[in-house]
Amino acid sequence: MKFKFENLTIWQNTMDLGEDIYKLSTKFPKDEMYNLTSQIRRAADSIALNISEGSIGQSNPEFKNKIS
């Protein structure tokens, strides 16, 4: 079963961004593994999580206006 937010183009794009950030961050220096690498990965994940959380309280008419 799909959730409503999974139909949002912006959510799909942020999931792609998260994957790109993860791949890019594997090239960061190893001494940044627990600092910059962790922080940038969590920030990228946070975008998609915020979009999904924001869609929870919306009724169907409100949600239809948000789909691109």
Residue pairs with C-beta under 8 A, 6 or more apart in sequence:
3 52
3 55
4 55
4 58
4 63
5 11
5 51
5 52
5 54
5 55
6 12
7 67
8 51
8 55
8 66
8 67
8 68
9 67
9 68
10 51
10 68
11 48
11 51
11 52
11 55
14 44
14 47
14 48
14 51
15 48
17 44
17 47
18 41
18 44
18 45
18 47
18 48
21 40
21 41
21 44
22 41
22 44
25 36
25 37
25 40
25 41
28 36
28 37
55 63
55 66
58 66
